[in-house]
Every structure is written in structure tokens, then in C-alpha cells.
Amino acid sequence: MKPLINYLKGDLQVKIEDQGLIQQAFNHTSYVNEKAHKDSLSNERLEFLGDAVLELVVSQYLYHTYPKQAEGHLTRMRAQLVREPSLAYLARQVSFDQYLKLGKGEAESGGRQRESILSDCFEAFLGALYIDQGIEAVKSFLTPILLAPHQTILEITSQDYKTKFQELVQQKGAVQIEYRLLKQEGPPHSQVFTAGLFVENQLQAQGKGKSKKEAEMQAAREALNAYDNGGKP
């Protein structure tokens, strides 16, 4: 495996001035807390900064990419793109998991695969890159792996739309939410299901899919989209 700085400069084409700062982004607290590494700094402060930088870059990108989308939809897209599973996925895509510095116990207990640790490292790296090279360098780094393919990232790490809809409508109290099978058509090996989403026995949206679950998920997604465009759940 290449040294971290060589990998970042060569494979990821990242410009670096302060190598120590960049390396700090990969220091988990468990590594720093070990006696042999007590003079090292953890990535916690960099993660704090990187979290804010990431939100700004993603917000700006979505704002310009979707000029007609409502604020609620943009907020949900951003939340999904910057949530822990998405960032952990990206960290693995750029092999950050290979370069994490963990304490012995954390490493032996599977810390290198833990989503919280991976996502924190990813944000810490963004924080370090921002300090070292500025916001444009962060944008350049994120564009090919997150911004340009953001729809793919959304699909890969998609949230449960049924849960999201339930959380939305129950903000003001408990309501009855029910999914009903409205139609089932096609041959046994290639059936299409149509599900209806009902709130207090009122049909809110319909969705189709190759399974009942997929149809229900699409119905919830349609209901969320209607809400983003000014409708009421």
C-alpha cells in the first residue's frame, strides 16, 4: 500500500501543502489515546470543520442544480447525501478505510468498517483540505465522487421513504397511515403491483413496483414529492 500522502497526490490528484494536517485527519481518538501516540492529534476538530464545509458545498451545488425545487426537497436531498452511510460509502470508495489510524482495540473490534468512524474521517479530511487548499479544492475533490454522481449516491444510500413520510405526518401527533394493494397485474413471473397510501382513510398517493414493498415505497416517495411542491400529507 502506498504511503497516504503519495496516494492522495498521485491517485486522487489532491494538492497538499501541510502534510501533517492532512495526516491528522486519519487519526482516530483511539489511536491518539494509546501511550505510544500520545503526542499525536485526533481528527475530531477537523471533523467538526469538515462537517460545515461539506454542508456548504453540497447546499450550493443543489441550489444551483435544482433551481425549481422547493426548500424541503433540497433539504432532504442534502440530508441524505451528507448522512453517515453516504459518507462511509464515499470513504470506502476512495480507500480511506485503508489509511485510518486506529487504536489496537478499536482495530481488532472492526473499527475500520464502522460507518461512524469512516464518515468522521471523511469529514475530517475535508476540513483539513479546506484549511490547506481552500473551498475550491474541496469542491474539486467532491465533484467526481459525490456531486456529479449524486443521484447514484442517493439511490445507493436511499432512506426508507415510508419511514420519512411517517415521521413527517406524525410531527403534529399520531395519525393512521395505511398502505393498500390497489392492483396486481401481469404474468406470475413479471407482476406489477400498485399500492395506495392512505392517511386517515384518505388516498394520498399511488406507487407501482415489482413487489408490494417497492410499490408502497414509491407511493410514499410520491407523497413526499407532493408535499415538497406545496401539498399536504
C-alpha positions in Angstrom: 0.0 0.0 0.0 1.3 3.4 -0.9 2.0 6.0 1.8 -1.0 8.2 2.5 0.4 11.4 1.0 1.7 9.7 -2.1 -1.7 8.1 -2.6 -3.6 11.4 -2.2 -1.3 13.2 -4.5 -0.9 10.5 -7.1 -4.1 8.6 -7.3 -6.6 11.2 -6.1 -4.8 14.2 -7.6 -5.1 16.2 -4.4 -2.7 19.1 -3.9 -1.2 19.2 -0.4 1.0 21.8 1.4 0.6 20.8 5.1 1.2 17.0 5.1 0.9 16.8 8.9 -2.5 18.4 8.9 -3.8 16.0 6.2 -2.4 13.0 8.1 -4.1 14.2 11.3 -7.5 13.7 9.5 -6.9 10.0 9.7 -6.1 9.8 13.4 -9.0 8.3 15.3 -9.2 9.1 19.0 -8.4 5.5 19.9 -5.1 5.8 18.2 -4.2 9.1 19.9 -5.2 7.8 23.3 -2.6 5.0 23.1 0.5 5.7 25.0 2.8 5.4 22.0 0.9 8.0 20.1 0.1 10.5 22.9 1.8 13.4 21.1 -0.5 13.0 18.0 -3.7 15.0 17.5 -7.0 13.3 16.7 -9.2 14.2 13.8 -12.2 15.4 16.0 -11.7 19.2 15.5 -11.1 18.7 11.7 -14.3 16.6 11.5 -16.2 19.5 13.2 -15.0 21.9 10.5 -15.3 19.4 7.6 -19.0 18.8 8.5 -19.8 22.5 8.0 -17.7 22.7 4.8 -19.4 19.7 3.3 -22.9 21.1 4.1 -22.0 24.4 2.4 -20.6 22.8 -0.7 -23.5 20.3 -1.1 -26.1 23.1 -0.4 -24.6 25.4 -3.0 -24.4 22.6 -5.6 -28.1 21.5 -5.1 -29.3 25.1 -5.0 -27.8 25.8 -8.5 -28.5 22.3 -9.9 -32.3 22.4 -9.0 -33.4 26.0 -9.4 -37.1 25.0 -9.3 -37.1 22.6 -6.4 -38.7 23.6 -3.1 -36.6 24.1 0.0 -38.0 21.0 1.7 -36.9 18.7 -1.1 -33.4 20.3 -1.3 -33.1 19.9 2.5 -33.9 16.2 2.3 -31.6 15.6 -0.6 -28.8 17.3 1.3 -29.5 15.4 4.5 -29.3 12.1 2.6 -26.1 13.0 0.8 -24.2 14.1 3.9 -25.6 11.4 6.3 -23.3 8.8 7.9 -24.0 5.8 5.5 -23.3 8.1 2.4 -20.1 9.4 3.7 -18.9 6.0 4.9 -19.7 4.7 1.4 -17.6 7.5 -0.1 -14.7 6.9 2.3 -14.6 3.3 1.2 -14.7 4.4 -2.5 -11.6 6.4 -2.0 -9.9 3.8 0.2 -9.8 6.0 3.3 -10.6 2.9 5.4 -7.2 1.5 4.5 -5.4 4.6 5.9 -7.3 5.1 9.1 -5.1 5.0 12.2 -6.9 3.2 15.0 -6.0 2.0 18.4 -5.3 -1.7 18.7 -8.6 -2.5 20.5 -10.7 -0.4 18.0 -9.0 -2.0 15.0 -9.5 -5.6 16.4 -13.2 -4.9 17.1 -13.9 -3.9 13.5 -13.5 -0.1 13.7 -12.2 0.1 10.2 -15.6 -0.9 8.9 -17.6 1.2 11.3 -19.7 3.8 9.5 -19.4 6.4 12.2 -15.6 6.3 12.1 -15.4 6.3 8.3 -17.8 9.2 7.9 -15.9 11.2 10.6 -12.6 10.5 8.8 -14.1 11.7 5.5 -15.3 14.9 7.0 -12.1 15.4 8.8 -10.2 15.1 5.5 -12.5 17.8 4.0 -11.8 20.0 7.0 -8.0 19.6 6.6 -8.2 20.1 2.8 -10.2 23.3 3.3 -7.6 24.7 5.7 -4.7 23.6 3.4 -6.1 24.5 0.0 -9.4 26.4 0.4 -13.0 25.8 -0.6 -12.4 25.3 -4.3 -10.1 22.4 -3.6 -12.8 20.7 -1.6 -15.3 21.3 -4.5 -12.8 19.7 -6.9 -12.4 16.7 -4.7 -16.1 16.2 -4.1 -17.3 16.8 -7.7 -16.3 13.4 -9.3 -17.2 11.3 -6.2 -20.2 13.0 -4.7 -21.6 16.0 -6.6 -21.7 14.8 -10.2 -22.9 11.3 -9.3 -25.2 12.5 -6.5 -28.3 10.8 -8.0 -26.5 7.5 -7.9 -25.3 8.1 -4.3 -29.0 8.9 -3.4 -30.1 5.6 -4.9 -27.3 3.5 -3.3 -27.9 5.0 0.2 -31.6 5.7 -0.2 -33.6 6.2 3.0 -36.8 4.4 3.8 -39.4 6.7 2.2 -42.1 5.1 4.3 -40.3 6.0 7.5 -39.7 9.5 6.2 -43.3 10.0 5.4 -44.4 8.6 8.7 -42.1 11.0 10.6 -43.3 13.9 8.5 -47.1 13.4 9.1 -46.7 12.5 12.7 -44.9 15.7 13.7 -48.3 17.1 14.9 -49.5 13.9 16.5 -50.4 10.3 15.8 -52.4 9.7 12.6 -53.5 6.5 10.9 -51.2 5.6 7.9 -52.1 2.6 5.8 -50.8 1.0 2.6 -53.4 -0.9 0.5 -52.8 -3.1 -2.6 -54.9 -1.4 -5.3 -54.0 -3.5 -8.3 -51.9 -6.6 -9.3 -51.4 -7.3 -12.9 -49.1 -9.2 -15.3 -48.0 -12.9 -15.5 -46.7 -14.6 -12.3 -43.1 -14.2 -13.3 -43.4 -10.5 -14.1 -46.1 -8.9 -11.9 -46.6 -5.2 -11.3 -48.2 -4.1 -8.1 -50.0 -0.8 -7.4 -50.2 0.4 -3.9 -52.1 3.2 -2.4 -51.0 5.3 0.6 -53.9 6.3 2.8 -53.8 8.8 5.7 -56.9 8.7 7.9 -58.6 6.7 5.1 -57.9 9.4 2.5 -55.8 8.3 -0.5 -52.7 10.5 -0.7 -50.6 8.8 -3.4 -50.1 5.7 -5.5 -47.0 3.8 -6.5 -46.0 0.9 -8.7 -43.3 -1.7 -8.3 -42.3 -5.3 -8.9 -43.2 -6.2 -5.3 -45.7 -4.9 -2.8 -42.9 -3.4 -0.8 -41.5 -1.5 -3.8 -44.9 -0.2 -4.7 -45.5 1.0 -1.2 -42.1 2.7 -1.1 -42.9 4.5 -4.4 -46.3 5.6 -3.1 -44.5 7.2 0.0 -42.0 8.8 -2.3 -44.8 10.3 -4.4 -46.5 11.6 -1.3 -43.2 13.3 -0.2 -42.8 14.9 -3.6 -46.3 16.2 -3.5 -45.6 17.7 -0.1 -42.4 19.4 -1.3 -44.5 21.0 -4.1 -47.0 22.5 -1.7 -49.3 19.7 -1.0 -50.4 18.5 2.5 -49.9 15.0 3.8 
